[in-house]
Amino acid sequence: MNHTKSSSEDFSGRCIRPERFVTRRLILIALAATLWLQLLPAGAHEKAGLVKPPIEVPNVTVVSADGVRAPLRDLLRGRVTAIQLMFSKCKSICPIEAATLARVQDAVAGARDNSTDDIQLLSLSIDPVTDTPEVLKAWLERFGAQRGWTAASPAEADLGRVRAFFDRPSALGEDHSTAIYLIDRKGLLVWRTFELPAPEEVAALLLQIQKIDPALARGGT
């Protein structure tokens, strides 16, 4: 009787753990991201890729899903962050992007060669009137957010500054950006993805940025 190898076995019959495939793929994507970091020309950040030089996020006030009111910079500093713009009433792109973050969450967890406690995901609302802490909490629960994935809405007075900083015209017919924004531990925007990026790309970039200055993650100077 013929024996068909399962996806969890190599040709020698040894069991291969799925996490190893995830890790290898992330390593390859991280290497590609490193090349981009080195080779992208100045000005490429106008659409996607490396932001050169990095830009500090605006000092706006946000209210988190936990009901905590604080400066956005305080929420970002000390962690490497992937930011998705969203609003809970969105029926098209926002849920797709949130599903992407859910897969980013899983990919980062599957590549835990070291602690990823200093990596976070942020769903940032552009509808502060509707997206109260209770609504944001329901949004996170809807997509299976775990520790390290939070959501927040800007103060109404600061919404214009948030959109001016993060928003870019979308080629997909949306009235807000569908890119994901990568922020380093200093609260600086260092990378803009293309629209609707692959979750593996975002996870690899987060892990790559995490490695840039590990002393900061330990509270060093």
C-alpha positions in Angstrom: 0.0 0.0 0.0 1.3 3.4 -0.9 2.1 5.8 1.9 1.5 9.5 1.2 3.6 11.8 3.3 1.7 14.3 5.3 2.6 18.0 5.3 4.2 17.6 8.8 6.8 15.0 7.6 9.8 15.4 5.4 11.0 12.8 2.8 12.9 10.9 5.5 9.8 10.5 7.6 10.9 12.8 10.3 8.2 14.9 11.9 8.5 18.6 11.1 6.9 21.1 13.4 4.7 23.7 11.5 6.4 26.5 13.5 9.7 25.8 11.7 8.1 26.5 8.3 6.6 29.8 9.7 9.9 30.8 11.2 11.9 30.1 8.0 9.4 32.0 5.9 9.6 35.0 8.3 13.4 34.9 8.2 13.4 35.1 4.4 10.9 38.0 4.4 12.9 39.7 7.1 16.0 39.4 5.0 14.1 40.9 2.0 12.9 43.7 4.3 16.5 44.4 5.4 17.5 44.8 1.7 14.7 47.3 1.3 15.8 49.2 4.3 19.2 49.6 2.7 18.3 50.1 -0.9 15.2 52.2 -1.1 16.0 55.7 -2.3 15.0 58.8 -0.4 11.5 59.8 -1.3 10.2 56.3 -1.7 8.4 56.8 1.6 5.9 59.1 -0.2 4.0 56.0 -1.2 5.4 52.9 0.6 8.5 51.5 2.2 11.2 53.1 4.3 10.3 56.5 5.8 13.6 58.4 5.5 14.2 60.2 7.8 11.7 58.7 10.4 8.9 61.0 11.5 7.6 61.4 15.0 3.9 60.7 15.4 1.8 63.7 16.3 1.3 64.4 20.0 -2.5 63.8 19.9 -4.7 62.5 22.7 -6.4 59.1 22.3 -8.8 57.0 24.4 -8.1 53.3 24.5 -10.4 50.4 24.5 -9.8 50.2 28.2 -11.1 53.7 28.6 -7.6 55.2 29.3 -7.1 58.7 28.0 -3.4 59.4 27.1 -1.1 60.9 24.5 -0.6 58.6 21.5 3.2 58.9 21.9 2.9 57.4 25.4 1.0 54.5 24.0 3.7 53.9 21.4 7.0 54.5 23.2 9.0 51.5 24.3 7.2 49.2 21.8 7.4 48.4 18.1 3.9 49.0 16.8 1.9 48.2 13.6 -1.0 50.6 13.2 -4.1 50.0 11.2 -6.6 52.8 10.5 -10.2 51.7 10.9 -13.7 52.5 11.9 -16.1 49.9 13.4 -18.9 50.6 10.9 -16.7 49.8 8.0 -18.1 46.8 6.0 -15.3 46.4 3.4 -11.6 47.0 3.9 -11.3 47.5 7.7 -12.4 44.0 8.6 -10.0 42.6 6.0 -7.1 44.6 7.6 -8.2 43.5 11.0 -8.1 39.9 9.8 -4.6 40.6 8.6 -3.6 41.8 12.0 -5.0 38.6 13.5 -2.7 36.6 11.3 0.2 39.0 12.1 -0.5 38.3 15.8 -0.3 34.5 15.2 2.8 34.8 13.0 4.7 36.8 15.6 3.6 34.4 18.3 4.9 31.5 16.2 8.3 33.1 15.8 9.1 33.5 19.5 12.8 32.9 19.5 12.9 35.6 22.1 10.4 37.8 23.9 8.0 39.7 21.7 6.4 41.6 24.6 7.6 44.8 23.2 5.7 44.3 19.9 2.1 45.6 19.7 -0.7 46.0 17.2 -3.0 49.1 17.3 -6.3 49.5 15.6 -6.6 53.3 15.4 -10.1 54.6 14.7 -10.9 57.6 12.5 -14.5 57.7 13.9 -14.2 58.8 17.5 -17.8 59.7 17.8 -19.0 56.1 17.2 -15.9 54.2 18.3 -16.2 54.5 22.1 -14.1 52.2 24.4 -17.0 49.7 24.5 -17.2 49.6 20.7 -13.5 49.3 20.3 -13.4 46.4 22.9 -16.1 44.6 20.9 -14.0 45.2 17.7 -11.0 43.5 19.3 -13.0 40.6 20.6 -14.5 40.1 17.1 -11.1 39.5 15.6 -9.7 37.4 18.5 -7.2 40.0 19.8 -4.8 38.8 22.4 -2.5 40.6 24.8 -0.5 43.1 22.8 -3.3 44.1 20.4 -5.2 47.2 21.5 -7.5 49.8 19.9 -7.9 53.5 20.4 -9.8 56.6 19.1 -8.4 60.1 18.9 -10.0 63.0 20.7 -12.4 64.6 18.2 -10.3 67.8 18.2 -7.3 65.8 17.1 -8.9 63.7 14.4 -7.7 66.1 11.6 -4.1 65.7 12.7 -4.3 62.0 12.9 -5.7 61.7 9.4 -3.2 64.3 8.0 -0.3 62.2 9.4 -1.4 58.7 8.6 -3.8 59.0 5.7 -2.8 58.4 2.1 -5.1 58.2 -0.9 -6.3 54.7 -1.5 -6.3 53.1 -4.9 -9.0 50.7 -3.7 -11.7 53.4 -3.6 -11.6 53.8 0.2 -11.7 57.2 1.9 -8.8 56.3 4.2 -5.5 54.6 4.0 -5.3 50.8 3.7 -1.6 50.7 4.4 -0.2 49.5 7.8 2.2 51.8 9.6 5.3 50.6 11.5 6.4 52.6 14.5 9.7 52.1 16.3 10.2 52.2 20.1 10.9 55.9 20.0 7.5 56.7 18.6 8.9 57.3 15.1 7.2 56.2 11.8 9.8 54.2 10.0 7.9 52.2 7.4 4.7 52.4 5.4 3.5 49.2 3.7 1.7 49.0 0.4 -2.1 48.7 0.5 -3.4 45.6 2.1 0.0 44.0 2.8 0.5 40.3 3.5 0.5 39.4 7.2 3.9 37.7 6.9 5.4 40.9 5.5 4.1 42.9 8.5 5.2 40.3 11.0 8.7 40.1 9.5 9.0 43.9 9.6 8.0 44.1 13.2 10.5 41.5 14.1 13.2 43.2 12.1 12.6 46.6 13.7 12.5 44.9 17.1 16.1 43.8 16.6 17.5 47.3 15.7 18.0 48.5 19.2 17.4 45.7 21.8 18.8 47.9 24.6 15.8 50.1 24.4 13.5 47.1 24.9 15.4 46.4 28.2 15.0 50.0 29.3 18.6 50.9 28.3 19.7 54.2 27.0 
